[in-house]
């Protein structure tokens, strides 16, 4: 038995060209990036411009107050690097302080969950060091959309409708921006954010200096130490409603933002089937994908096919093991996880031996480096105590509204945390620079809008625990263990061949694993792999408030087939059918070096993601 053949038809072609390719979760961002490439900009210039557009046209999925990570290579240096735009916890954000406020978890909405905003500085660092355009040029499309308006996709309106009462009763500044005459916008309504347009304009005007690099740095300084940071601190002083149902003030200060800057660090790189896969270090969840691939490496091709019962089972059980290690070991700590420990052959053999024919309901981290693992007590529970089942979870897990088979819609609780997505974009240029970036956080429903700035703060600290002694314990100056996990794949000669990623929180690497198996093992085209039926486990503790899990839980698209789904259920998986086209939000671009062409592909689900190129 061999890996299943790819389908004869796909929802759209894998695009090919020789000028450049861009793919993202929104057509406006993809078009913006391609416009930059057409005007002679590099993939970095294009990615930065598209990233700022995503903050405007997908305000329910990311924003200026959020965070971002990227993996990239440049035409001059094929070594994969990671752009670290994950801000740390403020100096006053400690587990003890939050417990003193009566909390047992960091809330999923409200400024107490805010890390230092990292996305803005990260985009500008990438532009300064590897781009060619000026700040005013890359932010011009975003200013235009914010000032002149953009047609809202349906999910913007459905998200706002879900939190409209929260806005009216507790977050008046958000109501003023997003509710027109007290009502949420309908699909296609033209929305504007004049405050953010003005803020971006002021920042662009701050680009003063003798060199382009100095001008970019001047803008970064104004963001971190000037009027933006001052407005953030002033906003945080006023208590407001949090996802806990109680009111709290935030703790971010000018000193917090002034003391942090984005950085570029070495990627964690693993091997799989003649390719090199580059991910974030273990302050993100990226190394978990490398462990998944290493655990699956020795298996026969047929046993890696997620379209079959045996392959889907093996994939789900492998993901659980890697995510259990993520939960026990990953974090911004003094003694971080090393890739050598995580991918040690003897350790992998011991982990692999835990996979049986039956679904495991347990969270089973290993003794990494001979050390005993430790999990947060709340992580081992099922549904989090004292939390309604209707509560959303900050970002990641898609739930459905409407009839089976309908496109997934975000469900947002009355406290503002949402089951939805984030954003992703990939760009490649004719010179060989490739960028894979996943911006997120700072959603319109994450905390009240700061009226003079036009954006909300992020809530990434909800990924930390208030229990002491864990790698992900809330600690001043430490990054939360982010779920943002873009991917870059290189061939055996070290040349970049694929940049990919997906929204989806804890599902990001799970859905990317399916793509890599179908393309690198099954030989499927990029678009066929993106179109293919998706699945993921919900058995591991969620990274988002309220940090719940469903032991042995598995969510699948119905297109996986009744026979395969019934087989998974016989093995003990607690299967949730999510409709035919509901899971997975991948986009990808790449280079076919043998033919000298670039390609691009994007997710058809939701009729929003697009690839463009020529």
N, C-alpha and C positions, 0 to 999 in steps of 0.2 A: 504494500500500500504506500502511496506517495502523497505528497502535499497536494491539496485540491487545486484544480486549474482555476485561473482567474476567470471572471465572468466575461462573456463575449462583448457585453455592452457596459458602458459606464455612464454616469449622469452627465458627464461633460468630458471633453478630451483632456489629456495631460498636455498643457501648452508647451510649445518649443519655440526657441528663437536665438538670435545671436546678439541682441542689443542689451537685454536685461529682463529680469523677472521679479515680480513682487506678488506676494500672497498674504492675505490677512483675514481677520474675522469680519471686516466691513469693507464694502466696495469702495467707499470714499477714501479710506486709507490706502488701499491697493492702488487706486488711480492716482492719488497724490504721490506715492512713491515712484510710480512709473513716470509721472510727469517730471520728477526731478531727474530720473535717469535719462529721459529724452533730452533734457537741457544740459547734459554733460556732468551732472552730479554723480557722486559715487554711491555705492550701496549704503554707506554710512549716512551721507547727506539725506538719501531717500528714506532710510529707516527712521531718522530723527524727525523729519517732517511728517511722516506717516504716524509716528508715535504721538505727536502733539495733536494730530487730527483725531486719533482714536479717543483722546481725552475729551473731545467735544462731542463727537457723534455717537459714542458709546458711554455716556455718563453714568449709566447704571452698572457698568462693568469695570471702569477704571477712571482715574482722575488725577489732577496735578498733585493732590495730597497723598497719593499712593506710592507704590514701589515698583521696581522693575529689575529683572535680571536678563542678561543676554549672553550668548556664546557667539564668538565671531572669529574670523580670520581675515587678514588683509592681503591685498595683492603683493605686498612686500614681504609678508611674514605668514607662512601657512600654519604656524603654531596656534592651536586653538586657545583663546583666552576667554575669561569670564568677566563680564561687566557686573560689578556688585553694586546694585542700586537698592539694596535692602537696608533701610535705616535701622538703627538700634533703639532699644528702650531708652526713654528719657532718664535723667539722673534721679528723678524722684519716683520712678516707677519700679517698685520692688514688690515681691510676693507678700512680704509682711505688711506693707502699707495697704495693699489692696485687700488683704484679709481683714485688716482693721476697719475697712470700709464696709464690712459685712458680706464680702464676696467670697465664693468658693471657686469661681472660674472667672477669667477675664471676660467681660461682656462682649458680645458679638457686634454691638453697635454703641457708639458714644466715644467721646474723646479719651477716656481712660484706656481704650484699646489702641491708641495711636502711637505708633513708632515715629521716629523722626522721618518726615517725608523724604523719600529717596529717588523717585522717578525723575524729577526735573533735573537734579544735579547729575544723575547718571547719563541722561540723554546728552547734556551739554559736555560732560567729560568725553563721551564717545565722539561728539562733534569736534571738540578741540583737538584731540590727539589723532583722529583718523579721518576727519571730514575735510571739506574744502569750502563750504558755504559759510556765510555770516549768520548770526543768530536771527536777525530780522528776516532773512530769506527763508529759513527753515520754519519759522513760526507763522509766516504770512498766511498759509492756507488755513491754519487753525484759527487765526484771528478772523479771517473772512467768514468761516462757518459760525463762530461764536457771535460775531457782530451782525452778520446779514441773515443768519438762520440756516438750519439744516432740517430736512424732512425726517421726522423721528420714525425709527423702525418700531414695530408693534410692541416689542418687549420694553422699550422705554416707557411707553404709556402704561403697560400692565404692571410694571414695577412701581411706578408712581401711584397708580390706583391702589395697590396693595398697602402702601404706606401713607396714603392721603390723610387718614385720621390721625396718625402719629404727627404728620406735618402740621395739621390744623391745630391739634391740641397742645403739642409740646415743642415743635420745631418751626416757629413762624418764619424764620429766614428761608427755610427750605420751601415752605408753602408759597412764599412770595416769588421765588424763582420758578418753581415747577408746576404750580397750580394756577390756571387762568380762570379768573372769576370763581375760584374755589374748586375747580374741576381739573381732573387729570387730562392730559392731551390724548386724543385719539390717534390711530395709525395715520401717518402721513402729515400730522400737524407740524408746522414749521416752528421750531424752537430756537430761542436765542439766549445767549448768556453774555450780555454786555459787560458785566463786571469782570468776567474772566478775559474778555477781549481787551478791556482797558488795562488789566493787570499785565497781560502779555505784552501789550504795547509799551507800558512803562518799563518793563524788564528789557525789552529790545532796545529802548532808548538808552539804557545804562551801558550799552556795549561801547565803552570808550577805551582807547589804548592804541599804541603804536603798531601792534601786530594783531593778527586775527586771534591768536591764542590768548593774548592779553585782553582782548575785547570779550571773548567768551568767558574768561575768568572773572571779569568785572560783573557780568550778569550773574554768575554763580554766587558771587559775594553779596550782591544785593538781595538775591533770593534767601540766602542763609542767614544774613545778618541785618538786612534792611527792612523795608516796609512790609514785606511778606511775613518774615519771622515775627515782627512786632505785632501784626494783626493776628497771627496764629496764637501768640501768647495771650493777648488781650481776650480773644474768644474763649480760650481754655479756662479763664478765671471764673466764668459764669457757669454754675451747675446746670445740667440739662439731662433729659431722660436718656437712660441707657437700656440696653437689651435686658438687663436684670430687672427692669420695671422700677428702678429707683433712680434718683437724680444724683449726679456727681459732677464735679469740676474736673477738667483734664489737667495734665501735669507738664505738658510741653512748654518749653521756654525758649527765648532767643539764644541763650547759652547752649542749649541742646543742639539746635540746628547749626549754630556757628561753630561748634566743636566737631562737626562730622562732615566728611566729603565722600562721595562715591569713589570707588577704586577699581582697578583691573587686577585680577589675580589669575594664577594658573588654573587651568581646568583639570578636573579628574577625568582620566581617559582610560577606558577599558577596551578589550578586544571581543569581537564576535564575528565568526564566520568570515575571516579575511578582511574585516573592517575595524576601524578605530572609532569609538563613540565617546564624544566629549560632553561632560556635564558639569554642573556646579559642584563645589566642595560640599562637605557634610553639614554646613550651616543651612543648606537647602536639602530638598529631598532627592536631588539628582543622582547621587551614588546608588540609590535603591534600584534605579533602572539598570545600572551597570551590574549590580548583583543579580537581578532577574535574568539578564542575558547570560551571565556566567553560569548560573544554575541550570539554564536550559541548553547551554552549548553542546554537551555530549549527546543529547537525545537524537534519535532518528528524526529525519525531516517530517515524517508523517505524524510523529508525536508532538510536533510543534505547531500543528495546524489548528488555529482557534476556531475554525469552522466545523470541527468535528467534536464529538463528545469527549473523546480521550484527550485531544489537544486543548480544548477549552478547560477541562478539569485540571490538567497539568499547569496551564497558564494561571488559573485562579489560585491554585495551591502555592505556586512559586511566588506570586505577588504577595500572598499573605506572609510568607516567611521573610521576604525582603522588607515589607512594610513593618513587620514586628521588630526587625533590627533597626529600622528607621526610628520607631517610637522609643526604643530603649537606648539608642546610642547617638543619634544625630543631634547636633546643636552647636551653638557658638560657645565653646568651652576652651579651657586652657590646654586640655589634653584631648584634642579632637580625634575622631575616627580616622584612621589611615586607610587608603585604598588597599594597601598590602594586606592588612588584617581582614578587611571585608571580602577580598577576593582570594584569600589563602586557599590553596587547593584542598587541604585537609579539612578546613572549616567548611568549604562548599560541599565536600562529600558528606559531611555529617548533617548539614542542613538538607541536602538533597534526599538523604535517606529517610527524612521525616515524611516525605510525600507518600501517601498510600492511595488505594483505590477509592477511599471515602473522603468526603469533605471534612476538614477540621473546623470546629467552631472556636478554637482557642487562639490566643495571642501568644506566639511561641518565639520570643527572641533567643538568640544563641549566646554562648559564652565567648564573646568577641575578645580575642587576645588573651583568653583564659580568665577574663573577668566575669563576675556574676552580673547579669542584667538586672535592671530595676525599672519598673513601670509605675506610672502614677496610679493611685488607687482608683480614681475616677475613670481611668482609661480601660479598666477591666470590666466595667459595668456594661450593660446593654444601653437602653435609653437612659440618658442622664437623669438623675433624680430631680424632682421638683421642676421639671421642664416639660411643657406640653408637647405632645407628639406633633402638633401643628406648627411648632416653632421651626423657623428656617435655620440654616447653618451658614454663617457669614458669607461664604462664596460658593462652595464647589459643587455640591451634589445636585444634579438635575432631578427634579420631580415633575410629574405631569399634571396638567389640568385638562379636563375635557375627555373626549372619547379615546379609547385605545387606538394607537396608531397616529394620533395627532402629534404635531410638532411640539416638543417640550416647551413649556412656559415656566418662567421662574415663579416660585411661590414664596411670598414674603410674609413674615409674621407681623403681628401688630407692633412688635418691638423694633422692626426695621432690618433684621438680618435676613438675608435672602439665599434661597437655593437657586443658584444660577450659574454664571460662568465668569470668565474674565476675558482678556483679549490676547491675541497673538499676531505676530507679523514676521515674515521672512523676506529677505531681499538678496539678490545676487546681481552683480554688475559684470560688464564685459571684460574687466581687468582681473577678476577673480576674488574680489572682496565679497564675503558672504556674512550676513547677519541673521541670527535667529533670536528674537526678543519676545518676552512675555511680560507686558506691563499689567498692573492690577492695582486694586485697592483705591481708596478715596472715592468709592461709589457714592452716588447721590443719596443713597439710603444708609450710608455707614455712620454719619454723624451730621449735625446741623450745618447747613451752608454758612460759611463765613461771608457775610454779605458784601463787604468791601472788596473781597478777593474773587468771589464767584466760584468757590470750590469747597468741598468737604474734606475732612481729614480721613486717613485710612484707619483700619482696625486690625492690622497684622499681629498685634500683641495677643490677640485671642488664641494664637497658636502656642502660647506659653502656658505653663502650669503654675499654680500658686502653691504647690507642694514643694518643699525645699529638697535640694540635693539631686535634682534631675538634670540631664543635659539641656532640657528646654524649660527649666524654671525661669520665671520672670526675674531678670537681673538687670540693674541699671547698666547702660552702656553695651549690653549684649544684643545681638540680632535675634529675633524670633526665628524659629526654624521654618523658613518660607516654603510654600509649595510651588513657587514659580520655578519651572524646570525646562527651559528650552534645550534643544539638542542639536549637535552638529556631528555629522558622520563623515569620516575620511576613508579613503581607500588604502590599500596596503602600501602605497607609495607616499602616503601622507597628504594626498590632495583632497580638498573638500569635495564631497559629492552630494550631500544632502543637508539642508537646514530644515528643521521641522519643529513643531510644537503644537500645543493645544491649550485652550482654557480647560477648567474642570477641577481645580484644587487637587484633592487626593487622587483624582482620576487621570490627571495629566500624563503621568508616566505609564499608567496602565494602558491607556489608549495608544500612546506612542509605541509601547511594546508590541501591540497587535500590528501596527504599521510596519515595524522593523521585521517582524517575523514573516509577514506576507511579502515584503519586498526583498529582503536579504536571503530568506530561505525559500519562499515560494516563487520568487521571480515575478511577482505581480507588478503592474505599473503603479506609479504613485497615486493616480486618481482612483484606480480600482481598489487599492488598499485603503484609501480614505473613505470610499463609498461602502466598503464591506461591513457586514454586521458587527457591532461592537458589544463589549461586555466589560464588567468590572466587579470587583469585590467590595462589599461594604462591611466586611467582617473585622477590619482593622479600626481602631479608634480614629474618629474624625479629627482632622486638624483644626476644625472650626467649631465655635460655640454651637451647641452645648457639649461637643466632644463625644458624641454618642457613637455606638456601633451596633450592627446586627450580626450576632454570631452566625457564621457560615453563610452570611448573606451574599447573594450574587444578583446583579442587575443586568439584564440582557435585552437586546433588541429582538423583537419577535421574528425578524427575518433570519435569525439563527436557525429556526426550524423547530417544529414540534418534537421531532424525534430526538434531536440533540438536547433540547430543553428538558424533555422527559428523562433522558439519561442523566443529566446533571441532578435532577431532583431525586432520582433513585440513589445517587451517590451521597445524598444528604445536603446538597446545596439548597438554601432557602431562596428560591428564585423569584425575582420580581420582573415581570414582563413590562418593558418600558415603551412599547409601541415599535413600529417598524423603523422610523427614522428619528431617533431621539437622543442617541448617545454619540459622543465623539465630536470634536470641534477642530479637527486637525487642518493645518495648512502646511505646505512644503514647497521649497524650491531647490534646485540643484544644478549640477554641471555634469554633462556626459562628455568626459574628456576624450573618449575615443572618436567622437563625431564633432567635437568642438561646438556643441550647442548647450544652451541652458534650457531648463524646463520649470514648470510651475503647476501646482495643483491645489485645490481648496475644497473645503467642506460644503456639500450641498444642503445639509440639514438647516432648516430655518430660512433658507433662501437669502442668506446675508453674506457669507464668506465668499471671497472672489480671488482668483488669480488673474494676473494680467501681465502681458509681456509681448515682445516681438523679436 
